[in-house]
Amino acid sequence: MLSFIRLAGPTAIAAPLALAASFASYSAAAQTAFPDHYVGDLGGAAFLKTGVVRGQDNSTLLLPYVYGDYGRFFGRIDTFGVKTLAIGWGHLELVGRVNTEGFRTDTAALQGLSDRRNPVPLGVGTFQRTPIGGVFLYAMHDVTSGGLLAEATWGSKLETAWATFYPLISLEYRSSAYVNYLYGVTAGESAASGYAAYSPGASVVPLVGLAASIPIAGAWALQLQFRYRWFDSAITNSPIVSARTQQTGNIAITYEFK
C-alpha cells in the first residue's frame, strides 16, 4: 500500500524549529513533486458492508482498487481528485467520493418508500502528511440530496516483519438534508408504508478502522481494510433503520507501481 502516513520520532515532535523548517521545505517542494507516471497500488477488490435499513442484507461489491498518484491526480480507494495549491504538508484538493449508501426499496420491509440513489459528494479537501501522522480533511456537497458531508481523519503507519498496518480514527458530519434524504420518511411515504413520518437533524458519526498491507510475491500484495461506525440518534431514531452500527471493509489483490 502506498505509504500515506509516517510517524516521526520524539526528536521531531519536540523540536519546534525543526518542525517549522520541515513545514516550509515540504510546502515549497510539494508544488513540483508530482510523478510523471502512475505511482501506487492498482488491483481488484471486494467491498463489503453490513445493512443499515430494514430488509437490506449485507452486501458485496466488486470494483477496481486504486491507491496512488499520477501527476496531480490521485485515487484513495473511494476518494478521487486533483491536487492544486500547496498548503502545509500537502495540497488543497478538488475531490469526489464513490458512495454506496443508497438503497433500493423493492423489499417487503420498505414498500411504500422511494428508492434512495447513491450520494454523489463533490468538494474540497487536503491530505496533510504531518510529523505525528496523516490527516485527511474533506468538505463535500452531495449532489443527490443537496446536503453536506464533512470528514476529519487521523491515521498512523505501523510496520512489522510480515505486514504494514494503518490504524485510523475519524469523525463524519452529515447535514440534516443528507441524513433526511437517506433515512427520513416523508408524509406521503408514511401514508403509503405505515412507517411514522420522520425528519431528522444533522448527524455526527465516529469511526475507527484498521488497514493492513501483506506482501505476497514481488510487487503483489494483499490489502485488507475494516471500518466500524457508530450512528447517533439522528439516524437510529429513523423508523426504517435497523442498526446502531455499521461495519465496512475490503479485500484486494494489488500490484505496486513505482
Summary of the structure (lengths in Angstrom):
residues: 258
radius of gyration: 20.2
end to end distance: 11.3
largest distance: 65.0
contacts: 800
relative contact order: 0.17
helix: 16%
strand: 50%
